[in-house]
Amino acid sequence: MAGNYHQLALAEVRPGMVLSDVLLDVQGNVLLPQGTVLTEAMLALMPRHGIAILPIVTEQVQPEVVAATLERHEARLAHLFRKNDPDSGSDWATATLRRFVTDFRLGVEETPEHE
């Protein structure tokens, strides 16, 4: 990605920051594409994949860019799951997958069911 970036320790990275490069796990598999706006849910999963340092764009990300990215994610998810009715109980496996993928891509926080 053009522009300035820093390699930041995971503890320094905050939701809303943008990846300046493709993020790979320790096996070399792509975890997140370049330009991804990081969410709290994404950051929470990094230690599981052996990620300790992230390449982060140092330029300030405009809220409009974040909103546009989330809108693109929502449109893509709607396309991918276009044949699945999330309110229908007939295909619970696809509905569950849809919920998990949507929560991850849109940065939805998990809330405990029982406190």
N, C-alpha and C positions, 0 to 999 in steps of 0.2 A: 504494500500500500504506500502510495506517495505521502511524504510528510515525515515529521519527526516521530520517533517512538522510543520507548524505554523498555528494558527488561525489568519487570517488577516482581518482587516476591509475592506469592499468593496472598499473604497477610496484608499487603499494601493495596491490593486490587479491590475496587468497589463496584457494586452494580452500576450499570450505565456506562462503564468504560468500554472501549472498543478494541478488538484484537487487530493488531497491525499486520499479522501474518496468519497463515493456517496453523492451527494448534494440533499437534500430533501427540499421541500417547507414547509410552516407552517402547512399544512394539512398532511404532511408525504408522499406526492407523490414524486417519483423520478424525479428530473429535469435533472440531468446530471450524467452519470456514473463515477465511480472512474477512474482516469487516463486521464480525458478529458483535452485537451489543450484549455485553455480559449481564446476566441476571444473578440474583442471590442463589437461586436453585442451581444454576450452572456452576457457580463458584463452590458451592457445597460439595459437588461431585468430583472436583479436581483431585483431591487427595487419593480417591479410589483409583485414579488412572495414573498416579505417580507424577502429577504435575505440581511443581513447586515454584516455577517462574513462568510468567506470561509476557508476551510481547504486546505492549499496550500503546496505542496512539496517544501522543501527548497533547495534541490539539484538542480544544474543548469541543465536545459533541453537542450539537444543537438539539433541543427537544423535538424539533420537527423531524430530524433525522431518525431519532429513536422511535417516534410515532410512525414514521413511514416504514421503518424496519418491522415493527410489530404488525402493521397492516399487511405487509408482504407475507409475513409468517402466517397470519390468519387466512389470507387468501390461498396460500399454498396448502395449508391444512384442510381447508374446505374442499379444495380440488382433490387432494389425496383420499379424503374420506367421503367423497360425494355420494357414494352408493350405500353409506351407512347412516341410518337414522339413530342419533345418540339417545333418543327417547324410547326406542324400541328395545324390548327385552329379548328379542329373538337371537341377536348376535352379540352376546355379552363379551366375548373375547375381543372382537373388533372395537366395541364401545370402550372397553377398558384400555386397550392400546391407544385409541384416539384420545382418551382423557390424559394418559401419561405423557404422550407426545405433545399434546397441547399445553399441558402444565409446564413441561420442560422448555418448549420453544418460546412460550410467552412469559416465562418466569413466574408462574403462579406458585405461591408459598404453600407448603403443606401445613395443614392445621390439624392438631390432634383431635380425634373424635371424642376421646374421654379424657377429662382433666382431673 
